[in-house]
């Protein structure tokens, strides 16, 4: 039985985004935003303080969080509170992140530019135990399954940590910057970079950037 109201925590590092989400959800009388957080660690702290799934019905979680990013936080939430639905939010297109999020246990993936009605519908569906999948996400999942069946390589071939490094490399961050953000030694990041180049068939960062463009990553995201 779904609790009434639907109790939501919003995790996003941009205040204007959090305020916008709260305004959208305020139009749904059965939805109540109980808490908000501006970093990955703070999301976990707030969920713990609220009692996990006993005190919350849905976590709206941004992927690009400072410190521990949304994918790391998603994994931690799924491990500690498997019954708590997590709806991932991002400015990135579905074919870049949706498949990875769903595989990691997210109850849905939604672009931040989605219509207000879609946002509310997604919250309602995941709170009720369902999985919210847009047509674009469904297409991305089908493509990923097809690639796996034919043995083709793509971003989905990368491990979780490799994908984090891949995302930051293609966003123009240096090995040192990536190490600081992910709390890794620079030589460890370099090792991940070498694995990423090998798995993607890229010889250098320029080819890696071209690979990312072909697989749906826009350099301006």
C-alpha positions as CSV (number, residue, x, y, z in Angstrom):
1,X,0.0,0.0,0.0
2,X,1.5,3.4,-1.0
3,X,1.9,5.8,1.9
4,X,-0.1,9.0,1.6
5,X,1.4,11.4,0.9
6,X,4.2,10.2,-1.3
7,X,7.3,11.2,0.7
8,X,10.2,12.4,-1.5
9,X,13.8,13.4,-1.0
10,X,15.4,15.5,-3.7
11,X,19.2,15.2,-4.3
12,X,20.7,17.9,-6.6
13,X,23.6,20.2,-6.1
14,X,21.9,23.1,-7.8
15,X,19.4,25.0,-5.7
16,X,17.5,26.4,-8.6
17,X,16.9,22.8,-9.8
18,X,15.7,21.7,-6.4
19,X,13.4,24.7,-6.2
20,X,12.0,23.9,-9.6
21,X,11.4,20.3,-8.8
22,X,9.6,21.3,-5.5
23,X,7.4,23.6,-7.5
24,X,6.5,20.9,-10.0
25,X,5.8,18.4,-7.3
26,X,3.8,20.9,-5.3
27,X,1.1,20.8,-8.0
28,X,0.5,17.1,-7.0
29,X,-1.4,17.2,-3.7
30,X,-0.4,13.7,-2.8
31,X,3.4,14.3,-3.1
32,X,5.3,15.8,-0.2
33,X,9.0,16.8,-0.4
34,X,10.3,15.9,3.0
35,X,14.0,16.7,2.5
36,X,16.6,17.9,0.0
37,X,20.4,17.4,-0.3
38,X,23.1,19.0,-2.3
39,X,25.7,16.3,-2.4
40,X,25.9,12.6,-2.6
41,X,27.1,12.2,1.0
42,X,24.3,14.4,2.2
43,X,21.7,12.3,0.3
44,X,22.9,9.2,2.2
45,X,22.9,11.1,5.5
46,X,19.3,12.4,5.0
47,X,18.0,9.0,3.9
48,X,19.5,7.4,7.0
49,X,18.1,10.1,9.3
50,X,14.6,9.6,7.8
51,X,14.8,5.8,8.3
52,X,15.2,4.7,4.7
53,X,12.2,3.1,3.1
54,X,10.2,3.5,6.3
55,X,10.4,7.3,6.2
56,X,10.6,7.9,2.4
57,X,8.8,6.6,-0.7
58,X,11.0,8.0,-3.5
59,X,14.5,9.5,-3.9
60,X,14.9,11.9,-6.8
61,X,18.6,11.8,-7.5
62,X,20.8,13.8,-9.9
63,X,23.6,11.9,-11.6
64,X,26.2,14.7,-11.6
65,X,26.5,15.2,-7.8
66,X,29.7,16.6,-6.2
67,X,31.9,14.2,-4.3
68,X,30.1,10.9,-4.6
69,X,28.3,11.0,-7.9
70,X,24.7,9.8,-8.4
71,X,25.7,6.4,-9.7
72,X,27.8,5.8,-6.5
73,X,24.9,7.0,-4.3
74,X,22.5,4.8,-6.3
75,X,24.6,1.7,-5.6
76,X,24.8,2.6,-1.9
77,X,21.0,3.2,-1.6
78,X,20.3,-0.1,-3.4
79,X,22.6,-1.9,-1.0
80,X,21.4,-0.4,2.3
81,X,17.7,0.2,1.4
82,X,16.8,-2.1,-1.5
83,X,13.1,-1.3,-1.0
84,X,13.5,2.4,-1.6
85,X,12.8,3.5,-5.2
86,X,15.4,5.8,-6.8
87,X,14.4,7.9,-9.8
88,X,17.5,9.2,-11.5
89,X,17.5,12.7,-13.0
90,X,20.0,14.1,-15.5
91,X,20.6,16.6,-18.3
92,X,22.3,13.8,-20.2
93,X,20.4,11.9,-23.0
94,X,18.9,8.5,-22.3
95,X,21.3,6.6,-24.5
96,X,24.2,7.8,-22.4
97,X,23.1,7.0,-18.9
98,X,19.7,5.3,-18.7
99,X,20.8,1.8,-19.4
100,X,23.6,2.0,-16.8
101,X,21.2,3.5,-14.2
102,X,18.5,0.8,-14.8
103,X,21.2,-2.0,-14.6
104,X,22.4,-0.5,-11.2
105,X,18.8,-0.8,-9.9
106,X,17.2,2.6,-10.5
107,X,13.4,2.6,-10.7
108,X,13.5,5.0,-13.6
109,X,15.5,7.6,-15.5
110,X,14.2,11.0,-16.4
111,X,15.7,14.0,-18.2
112,X,15.4,17.3,-16.1
113,X,13.8,18.9,-19.1
114,X,10.8,16.5,-18.9
115,X,7.3,17.9,-18.7
116,X,5.9,18.5,-15.3
117,X,3.2,15.9,-15.9
118,X,5.8,13.3,-16.8
119,X,7.8,14.1,-13.7
120,X,4.8,13.7,-11.4
121,X,3.8,10.5,-13.3
122,X,7.3,9.1,-12.8
123,X,7.2,9.8,-9.1
124,X,3.8,8.2,-8.7
125,X,4.8,5.1,-10.7
126,X,8.1,4.3,-8.9
127,X,6.4,5.1,-5.5
128,X,3.9,2.4,-6.4
129,X,6.6,-0.2,-7.1
130,X,6.8,0.3,-10.8
131,X,9.6,1.2,-13.2
132,X,9.3,4.4,-15.2
133,X,10.7,4.0,-18.7
134,X,10.3,6.7,-21.3
135,X,10.3,5.7,-25.0
136,X,13.8,7.0,-25.4
137,X,15.0,4.9,-22.4
138,X,13.2,1.8,-23.8
139,X,15.0,2.3,-27.1
140,X,18.3,2.7,-25.3
141,X,17.7,-0.6,-23.4
142,X,16.8,-2.4,-26.6
143,X,19.9,-1.1,-28.3
144,X,22.1,-2.1,-25.4
145,X,20.7,-5.6,-25.4
146,X,21.3,-5.9,-29.1
147,X,24.9,-4.7,-28.8
148,X,25.5,-7.3,-26.0
149,X,24.0,-10.1,-28.1
150,X,26.3,-9.2,-31.1
151,X,29.4,-8.6,-29.0
152,X,29.7,-5.0,-30.0
153,X,31.7,-2.7,-27.7
154,X,30.3,0.6,-26.3
155,X,30.2,2.6,-23.1
156,X,28.2,-0.3,-21.5
157,X,31.3,-2.4,-21.8
158,X,33.0,-0.2,-19.1
159,X,32.9,-1.0,-15.4
160,X,31.2,1.5,-13.1
161,X,34.5,3.2,-12.1
162,X,35.8,3.1,-15.7
163,X,32.6,4.8,-16.8
164,X,33.0,7.5,-14.2
165,X,36.6,8.2,-15.4
166,X,35.4,8.0,-19.0
167,X,32.7,10.6,-18.4
168,X,35.2,13.0,-16.7
169,X,37.9,12.5,-19.4
170,X,35.5,13.3,-22.2
171,X,34.3,16.4,-20.2
172,X,37.9,17.7,-20.5
173,X,39.1,17.0,-16.9
174,X,42.8,16.1,-16.3
175,X,44.0,12.9,-14.6
176,X,44.8,15.0,-11.5
177,X,41.4,16.6,-11.4
178,X,39.7,13.3,-11.9
179,X,41.7,11.8,-9.1
180,X,40.7,14.6,-6.7
181,X,37.0,14.3,-7.6
182,X,36.9,10.5,-7.3
183,X,39.3,10.3,-4.4
184,X,41.8,8.2,-6.4
185,X,45.5,8.4,-6.9
186,X,46.6,9.9,-10.2
187,X,48.4,6.7,-11.2
188,X,45.2,4.8,-10.5
189,X,43.2,7.1,-12.8
190,X,45.9,6.6,-15.4
191,X,45.4,2.9,-15.1
192,X,41.7,3.3,-15.6
193,X,42.3,5.6,-18.6
194,X,44.5,2.9,-20.2
195,X,41.8,0.3,-19.7
196,X,39.2,2.7,-21.2
197,X,41.3,3.3,-24.3
198,X,41.8,-0.4,-24.8
199,X,38.1,-1.3,-24.3
200,X,36.9,1.5,-26.6
201,X,39.6,0.9,-29.2
202,X,40.9,4.5,-28.8
203,X,44.5,5.5,-29.1
204,X,44.3,8.8,-27.3
205,X,42.0,11.3,-25.7
206,X,41.0,12.8,-29.1
207,X,39.8,9.4,-30.4
208,X,38.1,8.8,-27.0
209,X,36.2,12.0,-27.4
210,X,35.1,11.0,-30.9
211,X,34.0,7.6,-29.5
212,X,32.0,9.4,-26.9
213,X,30.3,11.6,-29.6
214,X,29.4,8.5,-31.6
215,X,27.8,6.9,-28.5
216,X,25.6,9.9,-27.6
217,X,27.8,12.1,-25.4
218,X,27.7,15.8,-26.4
219,X,30.9,17.7,-25.5
220,X,28.8,20.6,-24.1
221,X,27.1,18.5,-21.4
